């Protein structure tokens, strides 16, 4: 019975992130519209868009290879697995042993690799520009993410998310400058990885500024629906990651009952609402930066992660 219960909870988490990802995207769009004094689309509009795309016929270019057809499903699978590994409402799940930050970074890197290849497969100029910009962002975002992971691993003694969440809930944390720097750096990386303002504007199709949209312009039908769902999952993944590491309150511990899991679900829903509201306010208050300023933005995230690690070494007296 314990095995069945663990499988049920793990399956519930996988379905939960899949179901809430479009809702988070719709919530951010709704808040941005309200802040701009517009009515905006309904919250369930992303679900309608996905359903509409699945009913449309897939149109492929004559020179599209097998990679162009398979890439959306590979990207979706890698992103979904990475999002499902992040503890949302409970820790110590059945697959928590694989919920490692380095494994999640590898899964996201694999999805990015296939997306860049798919963007260049057709040979259009937009796809090539988007792929080159995506690789440029990744070349700076991944080192910054590694430094953040290094800082958290030095503090918690592990790279597993359940262990990090347990450490953050303990009384040994205190006020640390390293955690503040890591939080700011992770937020900057999350904005860049999801192509949000000020890096990119996901609601427009300006040829000179597109990053993610440029690589998926040639997709249609169910292929585009899968890619849009993967993009929503990626946004939910980073929000869940920030909530799990820096705001782990409400997570149900190992062996907890139904009541603790329901509290965890309510806490996770509240965290998503707060994160979506703050993201909408931030994107409304700032303007998009030029593409050539993106390395400066991600370079600052890398320096914050490196500075946090150095401060941790200094506070501990270096390696012993």
Short mmCIF file of the C-alpha atoms (twelve columns), coordinates in Angstrom:
data_MODEL
# 
_entry.id   MODEL 
# 
loop_
_atom_site.group_PDB 
_atom_site.id 
_atom_site.type_symbol 
_atom_site.label_atom_id 
_atom_site.label_alt_id 
_atom_site.label_comp_id 
_atom_site.label_asym_id 
_atom_site.label_seq_id 
_atom_site.Cartn_x 
_atom_site.Cartn_y 
_atom_site.Cartn_z 
_atom_site.pdbx_PDB_model_num 
ATOM 1   C CA . UNK A 1   0.000  0.000  0.000   1 
ATOM 2   C CA . UNK A 2   2.892  2.368  0.673   1 
ATOM 3   C CA . UNK A 3   4.182  1.821  -2.854  1 
ATOM 4   C CA . UNK A 4   0.760  2.546  -4.331  1 
ATOM 5   C CA . UNK A 5   0.427  5.676  -2.208  1 
ATOM 6   C CA . UNK A 6   3.863  6.940  -3.211  1 
ATOM 7   C CA . UNK A 7   3.087  6.322  -6.867  1 
ATOM 8   C CA . UNK A 8   -0.230 8.130  -6.519  1 
ATOM 9   C CA . UNK A 9   1.376  11.189 -4.923  1 
ATOM 10  C CA . UNK A 10  4.156  11.267 -7.521  1 
ATOM 11  C CA . UNK A 11  1.635  10.914 -10.326 1 
ATOM 12  C CA . UNK A 12  -0.499 13.651 -8.794  1 
ATOM 13  C CA . UNK A 13  2.472  16.010 -8.811  1 
ATOM 14  C CA . UNK A 14  3.229  15.255 -12.456 1 
ATOM 15  C CA . UNK A 15  -0.384 15.930 -13.435 1 
ATOM 16  C CA . UNK A 16  -0.517 18.996 -11.201 1 
ATOM 17  C CA . UNK A 17  2.363  20.798 -12.910 1 
ATOM 18  C CA . UNK A 18  0.941  19.853 -16.313 1 
ATOM 19  C CA . UNK A 19  -2.489 21.233 -15.413 1 
ATOM 20  C CA . UNK A 20  -1.340 24.424 -13.684 1 
ATOM 21  C CA . UNK A 21  1.280  25.521 -16.228 1 
ATOM 22  C CA . UNK A 22  -1.191 27.083 -18.717 1 
ATOM 23  C CA . UNK A 23  -3.140 28.600 -15.825 1 
ATOM 24  C CA . UNK A 24  -0.016 30.402 -14.569 1 
ATOM 25  C CA . UNK A 25  0.583  31.810 -18.049 1 
ATOM 26  C CA . UNK A 26  -3.018 32.966 -18.284 1 
ATOM 27  C CA . UNK A 27  -2.846 34.520 -14.816 1 
ATOM 28  C CA . UNK A 28  0.245  36.561 -15.708 1 
ATOM 29  C CA . UNK A 29  -1.405 37.789 -18.911 1 
ATOM 30  C CA . UNK A 30  -4.565 38.726 -17.030 1 
ATOM 31  C CA . UNK A 31  -2.694 40.712 -14.375 1 
ATOM 32  C CA . UNK A 32  -0.627 42.519 -17.025 1 
ATOM 33  C CA . UNK A 33  -3.809 43.447 -18.868 1 
ATOM 34  C CA . UNK A 34  -5.438 44.760 -15.687 1 
ATOM 35  C CA . UNK A 35  -2.359 46.806 -14.857 1 
ATOM 36  C CA . UNK A 36  -2.600 48.322 -18.343 1 
ATOM 37  C CA . UNK A 37  -6.316 49.094 -17.750 1 
ATOM 38  C CA . UNK A 38  -7.478 46.472 -20.202 1 
ATOM 39  C CA . UNK A 39  -9.912 43.639 -19.681 1 
ATOM 40  C CA . UNK A 40  -7.528 41.043 -21.011 1 
ATOM 41  C CA . UNK A 41  -8.178 37.430 -21.995 1 
ATOM 42  C CA . UNK A 42  -9.819 35.010 -19.550 1 
ATOM 43  C CA . UNK A 43  -7.671 32.857 -17.302 1 
ATOM 44  C CA . UNK A 44  -8.493 29.717 -19.264 1 
ATOM 45  C CA . UNK A 45  -7.509 31.230 -22.614 1 
ATOM 46  C CA . UNK A 46  -4.200 29.264 -22.770 1 
ATOM 47  C CA . UNK A 47  -6.181 26.023 -22.484 1 
ATOM 48  C CA . UNK A 48  -8.431 27.142 -25.346 1 
ATOM 49  C CA . UNK A 49  -5.409 28.047 -27.452 1 
ATOM 50  C CA . UNK A 50  -3.829 24.642 -26.864 1 
ATOM 51  C CA . UNK A 51  -7.072 22.871 -27.746 1 
ATOM 52  C CA . UNK A 52  -7.468 24.980 -30.881 1 
ATOM 53  C CA . UNK A 53  -3.921 24.227 -32.016 1 
ATOM 54  C CA . UNK A 54  -4.357 20.480 -31.523 1 
ATOM 55  C CA . UNK A 55  -7.355 20.557 -33.879 1 
ATOM 56  C CA . UNK A 56  -5.445 22.312 -36.645 1 
ATOM 57  C CA . UNK A 57  -3.551 20.563 -39.401 1 
ATOM 58  C CA . UNK A 58  0.223  20.411 -39.159 1 
ATOM 59  C CA . UNK A 59  1.959  22.275 -41.997 1 
ATOM 60  C CA . UNK A 60  5.576  21.280 -42.637 1 
ATOM 61  C CA . UNK A 61  8.176  22.792 -44.911 1 
ATOM 62  C CA . UNK A 62  9.386  20.696 -47.811 1 
ATOM 63  C CA . UNK A 63  12.926 20.516 -46.435 1 
ATOM 64  C CA . UNK A 64  11.883 19.680 -42.846 1 
ATOM 65  C CA . UNK A 65  13.770 16.667 -41.513 1 
ATOM 66  C CA . UNK A 66  12.740 14.079 -38.956 1 
ATOM 67  C CA . UNK A 67  14.362 16.200 -36.250 1 
ATOM 68  C CA . UNK A 68  11.914 19.029 -36.911 1 
ATOM 69  C CA . UNK A 69  9.010  16.637 -36.314 1 
ATOM 70  C CA . UNK A 70  10.441 14.925 -33.244 1 
ATOM 71  C CA . UNK A 71  11.948 17.965 -31.495 1 
ATOM 72  C CA . UNK A 72  8.673  19.298 -29.978 1 
ATOM 73  C CA . UNK A 73  8.003  16.015 -28.199 1 
ATOM 74  C CA . UNK A 74  11.586 15.723 -26.953 1 
ATOM 75  C CA . UNK A 75  11.484 19.300 -25.655 1 
ATOM 76  C CA . UNK A 76  8.152  18.713 -23.943 1 
ATOM 77  C CA . UNK A 77  9.275  15.425 -22.368 1 
ATOM 78  C CA . UNK A 78  12.506 16.879 -20.965 1 
ATOM 79  C CA . UNK A 79  10.742 19.971 -19.611 1 
ATOM 80  C CA . UNK A 80  7.885  17.979 -18.080 1 
ATOM 81  C CA . UNK A 81  10.249 15.572 -16.337 1 
ATOM 82  C CA . UNK A 82  12.324 18.475 -14.981 1 
ATOM 83  C CA . UNK A 83  9.196  20.282 -13.744 1 
ATOM 84  C CA . UNK A 84  7.847  17.116 -12.119 1 
ATOM 85  C CA . UNK A 85  11.112 16.553 -10.227 1 
ATOM 86  C CA . UNK A 86  10.849 19.880 -8.371  1 
ATOM 87  C CA . UNK A 87  8.950  19.409 -5.075  1 
ATOM 88  C CA . UNK A 88  5.765  21.464 -5.283  1 
ATOM 89  C CA . UNK A 89  3.546  20.467 -2.352  1 
ATOM 90  C CA . UNK A 90  5.533  17.640 -0.710  1 
ATOM 91  C CA . UNK A 91  9.113  16.478 -0.240  1 
ATOM 92  C CA . UNK A 92  10.553 12.998 -0.194  1 
ATOM 93  C CA . UNK A 93  8.452  11.750 -3.098  1 
ATOM 94  C CA . UNK A 94  9.129  8.471  -4.841  1 
ATOM 95  C CA . UNK A 95  11.477 10.009 -7.396  1 
ATOM 96  C CA . UNK A 96  13.002 12.553 -5.013  1 
ATOM 97  C CA . UNK A 97  16.365 10.775 -5.262  1 
ATOM 98  C CA . UNK A 98  16.570 12.010 -8.858  1 
ATOM 99  C CA . UNK A 99  15.356 15.538 -8.022  1 
ATOM 100 C CA . UNK A 100 18.867 16.882 -8.290  1 
ATOM 101 C CA . UNK A 101 19.612 20.439 -9.363  1 
ATOM 102 C CA . UNK A 102 22.347 19.307 -11.721 1 
ATOM 103 C CA . UNK A 103 19.972 16.787 -13.333 1 
ATOM 104 C CA . UNK A 104 17.342 19.495 -13.798 1 
ATOM 105 C CA . UNK A 105 19.911 21.794 -15.418 1 
ATOM 106 C CA . UNK A 106 20.920 18.941 -17.752 1 
ATOM 107 C CA . UNK A 107 17.293 18.299 -18.745 1 
ATOM 108 C CA . UNK A 108 16.696 21.974 -19.469 1 
ATOM 109 C CA . UNK A 109 19.949 22.136 -21.432 1 
ATOM 110 C CA . UNK A 110 18.840 19.147 -23.528 1 
ATOM 111 C CA . UNK A 111 15.512 20.812 -24.287 1 
ATOM 112 C CA . UNK A 112 17.306 24.021 -25.278 1 
ATOM 113 C CA . UNK A 113 19.682 22.066 -27.522 1 
ATOM 114 C CA . UNK A 114 16.847 20.423 -29.461 1 
ATOM 115 C CA . UNK A 115 14.959 23.721 -29.715 1 
ATOM 116 C CA . UNK A 116 17.988 25.434 -31.230 1 
ATOM 117 C CA . UNK A 117 18.488 22.569 -33.681 1 
ATOM 118 C CA . UNK A 118 14.825 22.697 -34.689 1 
ATOM 119 C CA . UNK A 119 15.079 26.441 -35.245 1 
ATOM 120 C CA . UNK A 120 17.970 25.950 -37.665 1 
ATOM 121 C CA . UNK A 121 16.576 22.843 -39.359 1 
ATOM 122 C CA . UNK A 122 14.363 24.648 -41.868 1 
ATOM 123 C CA . UNK A 123 17.084 27.110 -42.800 1 
ATOM 124 C CA . UNK A 124 15.082 30.328 -42.375 1 
ATOM 125 C CA . UNK A 125 16.799 33.506 -41.248 1 
ATOM 126 C CA . UNK A 126 14.485 33.956 -38.259 1 
ATOM 127 C CA . UNK A 127 15.174 30.451 -36.994 1 
ATOM 128 C CA . UNK A 128 18.920 30.953 -37.258 1 
ATOM 129 C CA . UNK A 129 18.794 34.312 -35.481 1 
ATOM 130 C CA . UNK A 130 16.640 32.906 -32.695 1 
ATOM 131 C CA . UNK A 131 18.878 29.864 -32.271 1 
ATOM 132 C CA . UNK A 132 22.040 31.974 -32.112 1 
ATOM 133 C CA . UNK A 133 20.497 34.271 -29.519 1 
ATOM 134 C CA . UNK A 134 19.260 31.301 -27.495 1 
ATOM 135 C CA . UNK A 135 22.739 29.789 -27.434 1 
ATOM 136 C CA . UNK A 136 24.229 33.155 -26.475 1 
ATOM 137 C CA . UNK A 137 21.822 33.420 -23.532 1 
ATOM 138 C CA . UNK A 138 22.490 29.824 -22.526 1 
ATOM 139 C CA . UNK A 139 26.258 30.341 -22.568 1 
ATOM 140 C CA . UNK A 140 25.854 32.884 -19.765 1 
ATOM 141 C CA . UNK A 141 22.763 31.577 -17.982 1 
ATOM 142 C CA . UNK A 142 24.078 28.054 -17.411 1 
ATOM 143 C CA . UNK A 143 27.336 29.138 -15.690 1 
ATOM 144 C CA . UNK A 144 25.300 31.472 -13.476 1 
ATOM 145 C CA . UNK A 145 22.977 28.585 -12.639 1 
ATOM 146 C CA . UNK A 146 25.924 26.348 -11.824 1 
ATOM 147 C CA . UNK A 147 27.298 28.954 -9.417  1 
ATOM 148 C CA . UNK A 148 23.896 29.205 -7.731  1 
ATOM 149 C CA . UNK A 149 23.782 25.430 -7.358  1 
ATOM 150 C CA . UNK A 150 27.324 25.448 -6.002  1 
ATOM 151 C CA . UNK A 151 26.364 27.994 -3.337  1 
ATOM 152 C CA . UNK A 152 23.269 26.052 -2.276  1 
ATOM 153 C CA . UNK A 153 25.174 22.767 -2.245  1 
ATOM 154 C CA . UNK A 154 27.858 24.211 0.016   1 
ATOM 155 C CA . UNK A 155 25.202 25.416 2.445   1 
ATOM 156 C CA . UNK A 156 22.902 22.391 2.477   1 
ATOM 157 C CA . UNK A 157 25.560 19.741 1.832   1 
ATOM 158 C CA . UNK A 158 23.572 18.287 -1.064  1 
ATOM 159 C CA . UNK A 159 22.223 19.132 -4.493  1 
ATOM 160 C CA . UNK A 160 18.962 17.258 -3.967  1 
ATOM 161 C CA . UNK A 161 16.006 19.591 -3.704  1 
ATOM 162 C CA . UNK A 162 14.352 17.712 -0.832  1 
ATOM 163 C CA . UNK A 163 17.533 18.021 1.232   1 
ATOM 164 C CA . UNK A 164 17.915 21.704 0.360   1 
ATOM 165 C CA . UNK A 165 14.281 22.392 1.301   1 
ATOM 166 C CA . UNK A 166 14.758 20.555 4.591   1 
ATOM 167 C CA . UNK A 167 17.861 22.585 5.338   1 
ATOM 168 C CA . UNK A 168 16.081 25.854 4.544   1 
ATOM 169 C CA . UNK A 169 13.312 24.903 6.976   1 
ATOM 170 C CA . UNK A 170 15.785 24.161 9.773   1 
ATOM 171 C CA . UNK A 171 17.051 26.629 12.345  1 
ATOM 172 C CA . UNK A 172 20.603 26.492 10.973  1 
ATOM 173 C CA . UNK A 173 19.935 28.862 8.099   1 
ATOM 174 C CA . UNK A 174 19.723 32.308 9.659   1 
ATOM 175 C CA . UNK A 175 20.232 35.456 7.629   1 
ATOM 176 C CA . UNK A 176 22.856 34.852 4.958   1 
ATOM 177 C CA . UNK A 177 24.017 37.246 2.271   1 
ATOM 178 C CA . UNK A 178 24.826 34.240 0.087   1 
ATOM 179 C CA . UNK A 179 21.168 33.209 -0.059  1 
ATOM 180 C CA . UNK A 180 20.066 36.735 -0.958  1 
ATOM 181 C CA . UNK A 181 22.584 36.914 -3.799  1 
ATOM 182 C CA . UNK A 182 21.615 33.442 -4.999  1 
ATOM 183 C CA . UNK A 183 17.918 34.398 -4.985  1 
ATOM 184 C CA . UNK A 184 18.493 37.533 -7.070  1 
ATOM 185 C CA . UNK A 185 20.732 35.622 -9.478  1 
ATOM 186 C CA . UNK A 186 18.183 32.808 -9.847  1 
ATOM 187 C CA . UNK A 187 15.397 35.283 -10.596 1 
ATOM 188 C CA . UNK A 188 17.546 36.916 -13.282 1 
ATOM 189 C CA . UNK A 189 18.348 33.527 -14.812 1 
ATOM 190 C CA . UNK A 190 14.663 32.539 -14.720 1 
ATOM 191 C CA . UNK A 191 13.688 35.724 -16.575 1 
ATOM 192 C CA . UNK A 192 16.314 35.089 -19.245 1 
ATOM 193 C CA . UNK A 193 15.563 31.372 -19.623 1 
ATOM 194 C CA . UNK A 194 11.848 32.016 -20.096 1 
ATOM 195 C CA . UNK A 195 12.431 34.891 -22.549 1 
ATOM 196 C CA . UNK A 196 10.467 37.342 -20.428 1 
ATOM 197 C CA . UNK A 197 10.805 41.121 -20.285 1 
ATOM 198 C CA . UNK A 198 13.398 42.709 -20.292 1 
ATOM 199 C CA . UNK A 199 15.123 39.925 -22.273 1 
ATOM 200 C CA . UNK A 200 12.271 39.256 -24.708 1 
ATOM 201 C CA . UNK A 201 8.580  40.058 -25.004 1 
ATOM 202 C CA . UNK A 202 6.609  36.818 -25.411 1 
ATOM 203 C CA . UNK A 203 3.449  38.662 -26.508 1 
ATOM 204 C CA . UNK A 204 4.962  40.235 -29.641 1 
ATOM 205 C CA . UNK A 205 6.554  39.031 -32.890 1 
ATOM 206 C CA . UNK A 206 9.078  41.745 -33.631 1 
ATOM 207 C CA . UNK A 207 11.651 40.305 -36.007 1 
ATOM 208 C CA . UNK A 208 14.574 42.234 -34.565 1 
ATOM 209 C CA . UNK A 209 13.981 41.207 -30.952 1 
ATOM 210 C CA . UNK A 210 12.547 37.685 -31.057 1 
ATOM 211 C CA . UNK A 211 14.348 34.868 -29.271 1 
ATOM 212 C CA . UNK A 212 12.006 32.012 -28.431 1 
ATOM 213 C CA . UNK A 213 9.314  32.972 -30.928 1 
ATOM 214 C CA . UNK A 214 11.822 33.076 -33.782 1 
ATOM 215 C CA . UNK A 215 12.651 29.386 -33.332 1 
ATOM 216 C CA . UNK A 216 9.008  28.234 -33.359 1 
ATOM 217 C CA . UNK A 217 7.682  30.402 -36.199 1 
ATOM 218 C CA . UNK A 218 7.622  27.456 -38.619 1 
ATOM 219 C CA . UNK A 219 5.642  25.196 -36.274 1 
ATOM 220 C CA . UNK A 220 1.891  24.794 -36.436 1 
ATOM 221 C CA . UNK A 221 -0.878 22.554 -35.216 1 
ATOM 222 C CA . UNK A 222 -0.150 20.025 -32.500 1 
ATOM 223 C CA . UNK A 223 3.594  20.647 -32.765 1 
ATOM 224 C CA . UNK A 224 3.112  24.297 -31.792 1 
ATOM 225 C CA . UNK A 225 0.696  23.271 -29.026 1 
ATOM 226 C CA . UNK A 226 3.316  20.971 -27.517 1 
ATOM 227 C CA . UNK A 227 5.962  23.708 -27.682 1 
ATOM 228 C CA . UNK A 228 3.637  26.285 -26.072 1 
ATOM 229 C CA . UNK A 229 2.817  23.850 -23.283 1 
ATOM 230 C CA . UNK A 230 6.530  23.185 -22.780 1 
ATOM 231 C CA . UNK A 231 7.166  26.944 -22.497 1 
ATOM 232 C CA . UNK A 232 4.450  27.229 -19.834 1 
ATOM 233 C CA . UNK A 233 5.931  24.250 -17.997 1 
ATOM 234 C CA . UNK A 234 9.338  25.903 -18.009 1 
ATOM 235 C CA . UNK A 235 7.930  29.049 -16.403 1 
ATOM 236 C CA . UNK A 236 6.179  26.956 -13.768 1 
ATOM 237 C CA . UNK A 237 9.392  25.008 -13.190 1 
ATOM 238 C CA . UNK A 238 11.411 28.097 -12.291 1 
ATOM 239 C CA . UNK A 239 8.644  29.457 -10.067 1 
ATOM 240 C CA . UNK A 240 8.444  26.086 -8.299  1 
ATOM 241 C CA . UNK A 241 12.225 25.960 -7.985  1 
ATOM 242 C CA . UNK A 242 12.401 29.397 -6.368  1 
ATOM 243 C CA . UNK A 243 9.515  28.507 -4.054  1 
ATOM 244 C CA . UNK A 244 11.046 25.143 -3.092  1 
ATOM 245 C CA . UNK A 245 14.493 26.503 -2.310  1 
ATOM 246 C CA . UNK A 246 13.802 29.945 -0.871  1 
ATOM 247 C CA . UNK A 247 10.152 29.718 0.278   1 
ATOM 248 C CA . UNK A 248 9.764  26.047 1.302   1 
ATOM 249 C CA . UNK A 249 7.081  26.670 3.912   1 
ATOM 250 C CA . UNK A 250 4.014  24.469 3.578   1 
ATOM 251 C CA . UNK A 251 5.744  21.499 1.941   1 
ATOM 252 C CA . UNK A 252 4.413  18.238 3.325   1 
ATOM 253 C CA . UNK A 253 7.193  16.169 4.945   1 
ATOM 254 C CA . UNK A 254 7.897  12.506 4.293   1 
ATOM 255 C CA . UNK A 255 5.135  10.240 5.581   1 
ATOM 256 C CA . UNK A 256 2.667  13.082 6.153   1 
ATOM 257 C CA . UNK A 257 -1.063 12.526 5.990   1 
ATOM 258 C CA . UNK A 258 -3.720 13.822 3.647   1 
ATOM 259 C CA . UNK A 259 -4.200 17.036 5.614   1 
ATOM 260 C CA . UNK A 260 -0.536 18.007 5.277   1 
ATOM 261 C CA . UNK A 261 -0.650 17.367 1.531   1 
ATOM 262 C CA . UNK A 262 -3.774 19.527 1.173   1 
ATOM 263 C CA . UNK A 263 -2.020 22.306 3.089   1 
ATOM 264 C CA . UNK A 264 0.939  21.886 0.756   1 
ATOM 265 C CA . UNK A 265 -1.352 22.204 -2.280  1 
ATOM 266 C CA . UNK A 266 -2.920 25.379 -0.891  1 
ATOM 267 C CA . UNK A 267 0.511  26.828 -0.083  1 
ATOM 268 C CA . UNK A 268 1.777  26.002 -3.581  1 
ATOM 269 C CA . UNK A 269 -1.240 27.674 -5.170  1 
ATOM 270 C CA . UNK A 270 -0.606 30.777 -3.067  1 
ATOM 271 C CA . UNK A 271 3.058  30.851 -4.061  1 
ATOM 272 C CA . UNK A 272 2.135  30.613 -7.749  1 
ATOM 273 C CA . UNK A 273 -0.358 33.455 -7.384  1 
ATOM 274 C CA . UNK A 274 2.164  35.713 -5.647  1 
ATOM 275 C CA . UNK A 275 4.916  34.876 -8.149  1 
ATOM 276 C CA . UNK A 276 2.612  35.445 -11.122 1 
ATOM 277 C CA . UNK A 277 1.473  38.796 -9.736  1 
ATOM 278 C CA . UNK A 278 5.047  39.965 -9.067  1 
ATOM 279 C CA . UNK A 279 6.141  38.864 -12.551 1 
ATOM 280 C CA . UNK A 280 3.279  40.782 -14.156 1 
ATOM 281 C CA . UNK A 281 4.075  43.911 -12.136 1 
ATOM 282 C CA . UNK A 282 7.772  43.657 -13.025 1 
ATOM 283 C CA . UNK A 283 7.106  43.209 -16.745 1 
ATOM 284 C CA . UNK A 284 4.703  46.159 -16.722 1 
ATOM 285 C CA . UNK A 285 7.112  48.447 -14.889 1 
ATOM 286 C CA . UNK A 286 10.258 47.807 -16.949 1 
ATOM 287 C CA . UNK A 287 11.041 48.117 -20.647 1 
ATOM 288 C CA . UNK A 288 12.675 45.616 -22.915 1 
ATOM 289 C CA . UNK A 289 16.416 46.007 -23.238 1 
ATOM 290 C CA . UNK A 290 18.449 45.790 -26.411 1 
ATOM 291 C CA . UNK A 291 19.766 42.398 -27.414 1 
ATOM 292 C CA . UNK A 292 23.361 43.563 -26.982 1 
ATOM 293 C CA . UNK A 293 22.624 44.401 -23.327 1 
ATOM 294 C CA . UNK A 294 21.571 40.833 -22.513 1 
ATOM 295 C CA . UNK A 295 25.170 39.656 -21.794 1 
ATOM 296 C CA . UNK A 296 25.485 42.460 -19.240 1 
ATOM 297 C CA . UNK A 297 22.262 41.336 -17.557 1 
ATOM 298 C CA . UNK A 298 23.306 37.682 -17.347 1 
ATOM 299 C CA . UNK A 299 26.879 38.632 -16.508 1 
ATOM 300 C CA . UNK A 300 25.517 40.388 -13.431 1 
ATOM 301 C CA . UNK A 301 23.692 37.172 -12.474 1 
ATOM 302 C CA . UNK A 302 26.926 35.217 -12.884 1 
ATOM 303 C CA . UNK A 303 28.830 37.706 -10.740 1 
ATOM 304 C CA . UNK A 304 26.154 37.550 -8.038  1 
ATOM 305 C CA . UNK A 305 26.392 33.768 -7.915  1 
ATOM 306 C CA . UNK A 306 30.186 33.896 -7.825  1 
ATOM 307 C CA . UNK A 307 30.167 36.590 -5.139  1 
ATOM 308 C CA . UNK A 308 27.786 34.556 -3.016  1 
ATOM 309 C CA . UNK A 309 30.069 31.542 -3.229  1 
ATOM 310 C CA . UNK A 310 33.142 33.611 -2.359  1 
ATOM 311 C CA . UNK A 311 31.387 35.179 0.626   1 
ATOM 312 C CA . UNK A 312 30.464 31.712 1.830   1 
ATOM 313 C CA . UNK A 313 34.084 30.607 1.629   1 
ATOM 314 C CA . UNK A 314 35.249 33.730 3.450   1 
ATOM 315 C CA . UNK A 315 32.685 33.326 6.225   1 
ATOM 316 C CA . UNK A 316 33.787 29.715 6.741   1 
ATOM 317 C CA . UNK A 317 37.474 30.522 6.609   1 
ATOM 318 C CA . UNK A 318 38.021 28.853 3.222   1 
ATOM 319 C CA . UNK A 319 38.447 25.145 2.605   1 
ATOM 320 C CA . UNK A 320 39.438 23.090 5.597   1 
# 
